[in-house]
Structures are given as C-alpha cells and as structure tokens.
Amino acid sequence: MTEADKKQSLNNLPTLTRMFPLYLDAIKNLYIRQKAEQFRDRRLAQKDLATPLPSTPDAELIRKLVAKYPGRFLFIDFWGMTCGPCRSAIQESKELRAKVAKRDDVKLVFIAGERTKEGSDAYKQYVADWLANEETVCLTNAEFRRLQELFQFNGIPHYETITPDGRRVRDDLSISGYEIFENELNHLKEKLK
C-alpha cells in the first residue's frame, strides 16, 4: 500500500478525533460513554483495509466458501425467514443479482439460520422461488449465532465482504447492500489495489 493509499484510508480519522469529544459530551450514561470510547479506540487503531479470519472452527465455513470460489470476492448476505427487511431486499434485488451472477470477480452467498440444517419447508420454498441458482447455506440457529459472534452483528439483514484471499473487509469499506452494489464493489477494489 502506498503512502497516498494509507493517507486516503485514514481520511475519516481527523473528523473522528475532532468531532468525537462533542458527541462524548452529550453522552451522560457511563456504560454508553465507555462503549463509545471503545468504538473510537478500535476505529483509530484500525489501519488495515481487510483482516484475516481467525483460526476458529466457525470461520472454517467462510474459508470453504472462499476455496469454492477462487479469485472472487464473497458478498455474504446473512438473512432469515422471519425477517421482512431481509426478504424484501432479496426480492427487490432479483434483477441486479442476475447481473452480478454473470461476473467472474464476485459471488453472492446467502446464509440463514433455521432449526435444522435442512431448513423448514417454507425456507426451501422461498429459496426455490427467490434464490434459485444462488449459493445458499442453511445453518442451525446455534451455528448462525456463532457466525453472528464471529462477525459481531446482532440484527439482520447483515452483509459481509470477504476478499479473494479470505480476509474480512473493514466495515466502512464493506459492501452495504444491493442498492449501489456496483459502485461499492468498484470502490472497494480500487482501495485494495
């Protein structure tokens, strides 16, 4: 990474260091204040654009997907059958996903949690109707929760971007959904050069 790239990747940090005290002054709850300070410290320490996945069994699923699609970015959509916004995003993005499927540099992967790895009949029908020809992974709810811990998210839909060499893209550079997918992917690829 060149010096110009490093400078550009840290571009938001002056705003964070300059504006953060103003936000912090408004926070009266000590617990929330502590969490905000931890967030700031993590953000200031974050210099890498993408980080390796940990050597844990839970990350093994992601490594297997990376190996299955060599040379491609993985765009992982964590979703669920009971999540209206998840299903809406999937249904509204059908045409875009058809275009993305023709690309050889990115693969869309849909991961959901169900009571069993096979999924309910409703899950199977939804996948057949809306995610046919897509890479879908059905996990038990316990396995899904472990991936939530790995990627540190609580709500769905949640999106993660994994580089072709198996690194997790930093949250602020990760693709955030389908609306401006192409632009975000191109921006990410430019940053990672």
C-alpha positions in Angstrom: 0.0 0.0 0.0 1.4 3.4 -1.0 1.6 6.4 1.4 -1.2 8.0 -0.6 -3.4 5.0 -0.1 -2.7 4.9 3.7 -3.5 8.6 3.9 -6.7 8.2 2.0 -7.8 5.1 4.1 -7.3 7.2 7.2 -9.2 10.1 5.7 -12.1 10.0 8.2 -9.9 9.9 11.3 -9.3 13.6 11.7 -13.1 14.1 11.7 -13.4 11.3 14.3 -10.8 12.8 16.6 -12.1 16.3 16.1 -15.8 15.6 16.5 -15.8 12.8 18.9 -15.4 15.0 22.1 -18.5 16.9 21.1 -20.5 13.7 20.8 -19.0 12.3 24.0 -20.0 15.4 26.0 -23.6 14.7 25.1 -23.5 11.1 26.5 -24.4 11.0 30.1 -24.8 7.3 30.6 -21.4 5.9 31.8 -21.9 2.5 30.1 -22.7 4.0 26.8 -19.9 6.5 27.1 -17.5 3.6 27.8 -18.7 1.8 24.7 -18.4 4.9 22.6 -14.8 5.3 23.8 -14.0 1.7 23.0 -15.5 2.2 19.5 -13.4 5.2 18.9 -10.2 3.5 20.1 -10.9 0.5 17.9 -11.6 2.8 14.9 -8.4 4.8 15.5 -6.3 1.6 15.8 -7.8 0.1 12.6 -5.4 0.7 9.7 -5.8 -2.5 7.6 -8.4 -2.4 4.9 -9.1 -6.1 5.4 -8.1 -8.6 8.2 -7.6 -12.3 8.2 -10.3 -14.5 9.5 -9.5 -16.0 12.9 -8.3 -19.6 13.2 -11.6 -20.9 14.6 -14.0 -23.7 13.6 -16.7 -21.1 13.0 -14.5 -19.3 10.4 -14.0 -22.6 8.6 -17.3 -22.3 6.7 -16.2 -19.0 5.3 -12.8 -20.4 4.3 -14.5 -23.3 2.5 -16.6 -20.8 0.6 -13.5 -18.8 -0.4 -11.9 -22.0 -1.6 -15.1 -22.9 -3.6 -14.9 -19.6 -5.5 -11.2 -18.8 -6.0 -10.3 -15.3 -7.2 -13.7 -13.9 -6.2 -14.9 -11.5 -3.6 -17.7 -13.1 -1.5 -20.6 -10.9 -0.7 -22.3 -12.6 2.2 -26.0 -11.8 2.9 -27.0 -13.0 6.4 -30.8 -13.2 6.4 -33.7 -15.1 7.9 -37.2 -16.3 7.0 -38.8 -14.2 9.7 -37.0 -11.0 8.7 -39.2 -8.8 6.5 -36.4 -6.4 5.5 -34.2 -9.4 4.5 -36.9 -10.9 2.3 -37.7 -7.5 0.8 -34.1 -6.9 -0.1 -33.8 -10.3 -1.6 -36.9 -9.9 -3.7 -36.2 -6.4 -4.8 -32.6 -7.3 -5.9 -33.5 -10.2 -8.2 -32.6 -8.4 -11.4 -29.4 -7.0 -10.0 -28.4 -10.4 -8.7 -28.9 -11.9 -12.2 -26.4 -9.3 -13.5 -23.9 -10.0 -10.7 -24.2 -13.7 -11.3 -22.6 -13.1 -14.7 -19.5 -11.6 -13.2 -16.4 -13.6 -12.5 -15.0 -11.4 -9.7 -17.7 -11.7 -7.1 -20.0 -14.4 -5.7 -23.2 -13.7 -3.7 -23.7 -16.1 -0.8 -26.9 -16.2 1.3 -26.6 -17.6 4.8 -29.7 -18.2 7.0 -30.4 -19.9 10.3 -33.1 -22.4 10.8 -34.0 -25.0 13.4 -32.3 -27.7 11.3 -29.6 -27.6 8.6 -32.1 -28.8 6.0 -34.4 -25.9 6.7 -38.1 -25.7 7.0 -40.5 -26.3 4.1 -41.2 -22.6 4.0 -37.4 -21.9 3.8 -37.0 -24.5 1.0 -39.9 -23.0 -1.0 -38.6 -19.4 -0.5 -35.1 -20.4 -1.7 -36.7 -22.2 -4.7 -38.8 -19.1 -5.6 -36.3 -16.3 -4.9 -32.8 -17.7 -4.6 -32.7 -20.4 -7.2 -29.2 -20.6 -8.8 -27.7 -18.7 -5.8 -25.2 -20.1 -3.3 -27.4 -20.7 -0.2 -26.3 -22.0 3.1 -28.7 -23.1 5.8 -27.3 -23.4 9.3 -28.8 -24.4 12.6 -29.7 -21.4 14.7 -26.8 -22.2 17.0 -24.4 -22.2 14.1 -25.8 -19.0 12.8 -25.4 -17.3 16.3 -21.7 -18.4 16.3 -21.3 -16.6 13.0 -23.0 -13.6 14.5 -20.4 -13.6 17.3 -17.6 -14.1 14.7 -18.7 -11.1 12.6 -20.0 -9.1 15.6 -23.6 -8.4 14.5 -27.0 -8.7 16.1 -29.5 -7.8 13.5 -30.3 -9.0 10.0 -30.0 -8.3 7.2 -26.3 -8.1 7.7 -23.7 -8.1 4.9 -20.1 -9.1 5.0 -17.5 -8.8 2.2 -14.6 -11.3 2.0 -11.6 -10.7 -0.2 -10.5 -13.4 -2.7 -7.6 -14.3 -0.3 -10.0 -14.8 2.6 -9.8 -11.6 4.5 -12.8 -9.8 6.1 -13.2 -6.3 4.6 -13.4 -3.5 7.2 -17.0 -2.4 8.0 -16.7 1.1 6.4 -15.4 -0.4 3.1 -17.7 -3.5 3.0 -20.5 -3.6 0.5 -23.6 -2.5 2.4 -26.4 -3.9 0.3 -27.8 -4.1 -3.2 -28.8 -0.5 -3.9 -25.4 0.7 -5.0 -23.6 -2.7 -5.2 -21.6 -2.0 -8.4 -20.3 1.3 -7.1 -19.3 -0.1 -3.7 -17.6 -3.1 -5.3 -15.6 -0.9 -7.7 -14.7 1.5 -4.8 -13.5 -1.5 -2.7 -11.4 -3.0 -5.5 -9.8 0.4 -6.0 -9.0 0.8 -2.3 -7.5 -2.7 -2.1 -5.1 -2.3 -5.1 
